[in-house]
Amino acid sequence: MINSYANADDAEVAIAAARAGADVVRGMYGQRLGRIDKGAGDFATAADVEAEKAILGVIRAARPDDAVLGEEGGQQGAAGAARQWLVDPLCGTLNYAVGNMLVAVNVALRNGAAAVADPFSGEVFFTDGESSWVRHAGADARLVPTAATRLVDVNLDPPFPNAPGFRAVDLLAHPGFVERFRPRVVSTTLALAWVAAGKRAAYVTDGGDLSGSVHFAAGVALCRAAGCVVTGIDGGPVGESGRGLVVAADAETHGLLMSAITWPSSGR
């Protein structure tokens, strides 16, 4: 394995790692899996754990000196490592556990390359940090965001740290939103890759600082490299002081969404 990845660039490592996780997720689909309780209604399954092991196997073989932050295994590697990978081995565990195939495998090098794999379509969305692509059936195609679908995914899963200032359900009921968009809820960050690919016009979620989140890092990297508009729900940058996430295919769509988001400090 070390020889296989010795000359691979970071994007290829991210792709290989995401694919390794996706193979596990797909292979364990439909099995009766025990649940590992995380509290507050959240849980992991054996598929989450085994997929993360497969991803880590690729990263360790290719980049043995890098640190990793995994959804299931936490921080691993040297605390002072210059490079860190962010891994969410199965985003959409609740979907997966009930036989729904809307899930993603997320692998991102902090401030670098990233990949999002769809275990069931076979698509791997990836970026080298400069541009974004999708690999499917052995061919690569550039990701081109567009708002043509008018479909906006809104994450309705808790927590809601910015309530009552922002409530996703209020956005869905806003006349400006109803007039221009059609809501979707898939409860997986695969939806971020869909924005980069033109399958969605935008994605909106509450939250705190999502810039270093294992759930969001890969999708945000894809969208930024594809040319999407990426901000917090308050219109500010995504970062330590950021609030949630609004990712739009273009500036017009982003502006329309921000005009429909009622935020106390904005005066809207």
Salt bridges, closest charged atoms under 4 A:
ASP10 OD1 - ARG63 NE 3.08
ASP10 OD1 - ARG83 NH2 2.92
GLU12 OE2 - ARG135 NH2 3.00
ASP23 OD1 - ARG26 NH2 2.55
GLU50 OE2 - LYS53 NZ 3.28
ASP66 OD2 - ARG83 NH2 2.99
GLU71 OE2 - LYS38 NZ 2.96
GLU71 OE1 - HIS215 NE2 3.40
GLU72 OE1 - LYS38 NZ 3.09
ASP88 OD2 - HIS215 ND1 2.88
GLU123 OE2 - LYS199 NZ 3.18
ASP140 OD1 - ARG135 NE 2.72
ASP153 OD2 - ARG200 NE 2.60
ASP234 OD2 - ARG243 NH1 3.31
